[in-house]
Amino acid sequence: MAKNTNNSGGVAGFNFQDMAALYLFLDNVDKVQSFEVEGKEDIVLTWNDGTMSFIQAKETQNPYDTFNKEYIVDALRVLSQDVVDYGLESIKSEVLLTNSNYLFGKRAGQELANAPHRKYSSSSLPPKMLKRLKEFNETLEHSEIDFSKLKVMKIEYAGDDDETKLSELEKKVRKFMDAAHINLSKYDSLLKSMLFLVYRSAEDSKKVISKKDFVK
């Protein structure tokens, strides 16, 4: 079984959670005003309308391993508490995010293994995955999760070197640079500065990263 490790490899100490936060921010840069890492949640996106997405990031060093059921149940427990703490009206979405190809076990299907990036609303999840997700949720004594706001996402993060691990993030950074008319020769320095900003924010639970932090 895979272990939940938010401290495995990465560029100069960066990890899956840091990479994913930056990936999601860049992927939604026109719609998101800020994000946090290790603040209210593993990752929190605050959208332009003030609503929030709470994201539980579950990493495994080997994406072909399966997760222990309790890691997923614990993630759902935290997402349920987010509803209690902030109210459904302030929540745009709640997300189970992973780099695993088998978040719900191999018997639940191969769909997450078929592409480096996958995103499902609960209503679009393959039936076996949805069944497993509901079974996990039902183990909670009092779940406040609204399945209409629950999403499952995979972002590939695996390999023996940073270039391989960050290949999906690289696509988002290059797209951002193109839109901002930044010369691609500055890719390496920009990526390092972005990741360092996220890494530092994870050390300060009160740090919120906004768009202006990227244009200093």
Salt bridges, closest charged atoms under 4 A:
ASP27 OD1 - LYS172 NZ 2.77
GLU36 OE2 - LYS40 NZ 2.65
ASP74 OD1 - ARG77 NH1 2.57
GLU135 OE1 - ARG132 NH1 3.25
GLU141 OE2 - HIS142 NE2 3.82
GLU168 OE2 - LYS171 NZ 2.85
GLU170 OE2 - ARG174 NE 2.73
GLU203 OE1 - ARG200 NE 3.78
ASP213 OD1 - LYS207 NZ 3.91
ASP213 OD1 - LYS216 NZ 3.19
